[in-house]
Amino acid sequence: MSQPSDENGFRVLRHRNFTFYLTARVLGTIAVQMQNVAIGWQVYALTGNLFDLGLIGLAQFAPFLLLILLAGHVADRYNRRNIVALCLTAQLACSLLLLALSHSGLSVVWPVFAILVLFGSARAFMGPATQAMLVNLVPPASLGQAVALSSSSFHVAVIAGPTLGGLLYLAGPNIVYLIAALLLLLSVVLMWLVRAAPQASNREPATWHSVLEGLRFVCSRPIVLGAISLDLFAVLFGGATALLPALAHDVLHIGPSGLGLLRSAPGIGAALCSVALAFFPITRRVGLWMFGGVAVFGAATMALGATTSFVVALAALLLMGAGDMVSVYIRHLLVQYETPDAIRGRVSAVNSVFIGASNELGEFESGLTAGWFGLVRAVLFGGAATLAVTGAWTWLFPVLTHMDRFPHDQKALDAKERDAKTA
């Protein structure tokens, strides 16, 4: 990591548009996390069916998977700020519908699933636009700090949202939905106040060729393909967090409160790491830092599987979150720096598909291997497989292994050296 400079840490908040964007994103995330707690409790209290809890996730993920590539094309063709604001408005409408259902006396759960399909559709269109517009809100020199602060704020919201939702649920689900709607309303207002720099507009019609342009671009750039696919397989094999309830009960012998701490630990580790990155951004040996982050994630996963100590498990999960944050930070910057603005939405959509699919499939893989090999062996296998992928990717993508600086920084340095020679 580098020494702190004038552009490090919270100084990036001097950029008004980024501050509005960040605040809107944090408030929206807290609202959604609060709402998810209320939905889960309410649905399970009504039906007592574990399968219905799975349908809550499926109702949101299915439209996301179906629409995400088209959403990337839309993010490149239309104003990204407007897309995000409209999607937040749609999420606000979902909260108000949930409030109306709950207030009228919820007796069947299918209307909740229908609302969640609408929510998942809004999430699909919001994701690529949100990722792609960040680069238009701050100067290039401040992008690293903006990414770090945005990531840390997101993790804080993910940690705080469920806790706040659980506390408010003591007063009833209506209160949770009402507060979530108010937070989303503030988020909508703040997003409309954002004035992003003009984006490179793409006006070609939505054909299969144009929709898949992001995927073709990723496959043609070893740097981008290597970074995204490394994260895909690392999360695919390292999805041990899905097994935390079983680890807490059968191995660590702790109760629900201890499980809550374990679930929060990766997010806390990621948040602390991203704050550190905001003040001490990575500028040299970028490739080694990225592979190192994934290696730490894999090694910490193995430590989680090997221990019977709650304290060691907690420390391992903190390291998993921190290692993953380093990889995410570098991957996000590489994708942003390497991608032309005209197709940034479609490339962000491909990135979202890779990451979203890896999270879902990673949880499935962990459950499947646990059924085959046993709980502890499954966690150990996941960590070992992550380390094996890290080693293989250093060989398959040498351009990443030997990368010293981010492409944008390297180009600026080369230009400076050329100017010095001609002076």
C-alpha positions, -999 to 999 in steps of 0.1 A, spaced: 0 0 0 11 36 -6 15 64 19 -16 86 24 -19 116 1 -42 146 -2 -67 125 -21 -69 97 5 -96 88 30 -126 109 35 -113 138 14 -131 122 -16 -164 133 1 -155 169 -10 -170 158 -43 -206 168 -38 -221 144 -64 -202 114 -49 -214 123 -14 -251 124 -26 -246 91 -44 -229 74 -15 -255 86 10 -284 74 -13 -267 40 -17 -262 35 20 -297 45 30 -312 23 3 -291 -7 14 -300 -2 50 -337 -1 40 -335 -33 19 -316 -52 47 -342 -41 73 -370 -51 50 -355 -86 43 -355 -93 80 -392 -84 83 -401 -104 52 -383 -135 65 -398 -134 99 -433 -126 86 -433 -153 59 -420 -180 83 -444 -170 110 -473 -174 86 -463 -207 69 -437 -224 91 -422 -237 59 -385 -236 53 -390 -239 16 -408 -206 16 -376 -190 30 -358 -203 0 -385 -189 -23 -378 -154 -9 -343 -155 -23 -354 -172 -55 -381 -146 -62 -354 -119 -61 -326 -137 -79 -345 -152 -108 -355 -119 -124 -320 -106 -117 -304 -134 -136 -329 -131 -165 -326 -93 -169 -291 -84 -159 -275 -85 -194 -303 -64 -209 -299 -41 -179 -263 -36 -188 -273 -25 -223 -298 -1 -208 -272 14 -185 -250 22 -216 -279 36 -236 -296 58 -211 -286 82 -183 -274 60 -154 -284 85 -127 -320 84 -140 -319 46 -141 -307 43 -105 -333 69 -93 -361 51 -111 -351 17 -97 -350 32 -62 -384 45 -68 -396 10 -78 -381 -3 -45 -399 24 -26 -431 12 -43 -424 -24 -32 -419 -12 4 -452 6 3 -470 -24 -11 -455 -46 16 -467 -21 42 -502 -21 27 -503 -60 27 -490 -62 62 -514 -35 75 -544 -53 58 -536 -86 75 -513 -110 55 -530 -144 52 -512 -158 21 -476 -154 10 -479 -154 -28 -484 -116 -30 -451 -111 -11 -433 -133 -37 -449 -112 -65 -437 -80 -49 -402 -95 -46 -401 -104 -83 -407 -67 -90 -380 -58 -64 -356 -83 -81 -363 -67 -115 -355 -33 -102 -323 -46 -86 -312 -61 -119 -314 -27 -137 -300 -8 -108 -268 -29 -104 -250 -22 -136 -260 15 -136 -248 19 -100 -214 3 -107 -209 21 -140 -218 56 -128 -192 58 -100 -164 66 -124 -184 96 -136 -187 111 -101 -150 117 -91 -117 126 -109 -96 96 -120 -71 102 -92 -99 98 -66 -115 67 -80 -96 43 -58 -106 61 -26 -142 64 -39 -143 26 -45 -129 19 -10 -152 43 8 -182 30 -12 -174 -6 -4 -168 1 33 -201 21 36 -219 -8 18 -206 -33 43 -215 -11 73 -250 -9 59 -252 -46 54 -242 -51 91 -264 -23 105 -295 -30 84 -304 -65 97 -297 -54 133 -319 -23 130 -346 -43 113 -346 -69 140 -350 -43 167 -377 -24 149 -396 -57 143 -403 -58 180 -428 -30 173 -442 -50 144 -435 -55 107 -455 -24 98 -429 -2 115 -401 -19 96 -418 -14 62 -426 22 70 -391 31 81 -377 13 51 -400 33 28 -389 66 44 -352 57 40 -358 48 3 -377 81 -2 -346 100 11 -324 78 -12 -345 87 -42 -344 124 -35 -306 123 -30 -300 104 -62 -320 129 -82 -297 156 -68 -266 139 -83 -251 156 -113 -227 131 -129 -203 139 -156 -216 132 -191 -213 95 -200 -203 81 -234 -237 73 -249 -245 42 -269 -276 44 -291 -275 11 -309 -307 -10 -306 -310 -38 -281 -299 -68 -302 -282 -100 -290 -250 -87 -305 -252 -54 -285 -264 -71 -253 -236 -96 -254 -209 -69 -262 -199 -68 -225 -193 -106 -224 -172 -104 -256 -152 -75 -242 -145 -94 -210 -133 -125 -229 -110 -104 -251 -92 -87 -222 -70 -111 -201 -67 -86 -173 -105 -83 -169 -113 -119 -176 -86 -131 -151 -98 -108 -123 -135 -116 -127 -130 -153 -131 -106 -155 -101 -133 -140 -79 -159 -163 -94 -141 -195 -86 -128 -183 -52 -163 -175 -40 -177 -206 -57 -154 -229 -36 -152 -207 -6 -189 -204 2 -184 -218 37 -205 -190 53 -236 -209 41 -226 -237 66 -222 -214 96 -254 -225 113 -243 -261 113 -207 -251 123 -221 -230 152 -244 -258 165 -224 -290 158 -187 -279 160 -184 -247 180 -214 -255 203 -227 -219 205 -262 -205 204 -280 -180 181 -262 -150 195 -228 -165 187 -240 -173 152 -250 -137 148 -215 -126 156 -200 -152 132 -223 -139 104 -213 -103 110 -176 -111 111 -169 -112 73 -187 -79 68 -168 -63 97 -135 -76 83 -143 -62 49 -155 -29 62 -123 -24 83 -101 -34 53 -119 -10 30 -115 19 54 -78 11 55 -77 11 17 -94 45 16 -64 59 35 -37 37 22 -47 27 -14 -29 -1 -32 -8 15 -60 21 -10 -65 23 -48 -70 -14 -48 -78 -14 -83 -91 3 -98 -61 -20 -80 -38 -51 -94 -56 -38 -130 -55 -27 -125 -19 -61 -114 -9 -77 -145 -24 -50 -167 -8 -58 -152 26 -95 -159 20 -87 -196 12 -63 -201 41 -88 -185 65 -115 -208 52 -93 -238 60 -87 -224 95 -124 -220 100 -129 -257 91 -101 -269 113 -109 -251 145 -133 -259 174 -126 -225 191 -152 -197 187 -125 -171 190 -104 -187 162 -134 -191 140 -143 -154 145 -108 -144 136 -108 -166 105 -141 -150 93 -127 -115 99 -97 -125 77 -120 -140 51 -138 -107 48 -106 -86 47 -90 -109 21 -121 -108 -1 -122 -70 2 -87 -66 -12 -96 -88 -42 -129 -70 -47 -112 -36 -45 -86 -44 -71 -111 -62 -94 -135 -33 -94 -107 -8 -103 -93 -30 -130 -128 -34 -146 -134 4 -144 -100 14 -157 -100 -12 -186 -135 -6 -198 -145 21 -222 -174 42 -208 -197 34 -238 -199 -3 -227 -192 1 -190 -228 -8 -181 -227 -41 -200 -193 -51 -186 -207 -43 -151 -236 -65 -159 -213 -94 -168 -194 -87 -135 -227 -88 -116 -237 -121 -132 -203 -137 -123 -204 -125 -87 -242 -131 -82 -239 -166 -97 -208 -175 -77 -226 -165 -44 -256 -186 -52 -237 -215 -66 -211 -213 -38 -238 -218 -12 -251 -248 -32 -216 -262 -36 -209 -260 1 -242 -277 10 -236 -304 -17 -200 -312 -5 -211 -312 31 -236 -339 22 -209 -359 5 -179 -354 27 -192 -342 60 -194 -307 74 -157 -301 84 -143 -318 53 -165 -297 31 -151 -264 46 -116 -277 44 -121 -287 8 -135 -253 -1 -105 -235 14 -80 -259 -3 -98 -255 -37 -97 -217 -34 -59 -219 -28 -56 -243 -58 -75 -218 -80 -53 -190 -69 -22 -209 -79 -36 -220 -112 -47 -184 -121 -12 -171 -114 -1 -194 -142 -31 -189 -166 -30 -151 -163 7 -140 -161 -3 -105 -171 -21 -102 -137 7 -119 -118 33 -94 -131 11 -63 -130 27 -36 -109 4 -6 -113 -32 -1 -123 -35 5 -161 -46 41 -156 -16 48 -133 8 31 -156 -4 51 -186 -1 83 -167 35 74 -156 45 65 -191 32 98 -204 50 117 -177 83 99 -186 78 107 -223 72 143 -215 104 144 -194 124 129 -223 111 154 -248 115 184 -225 
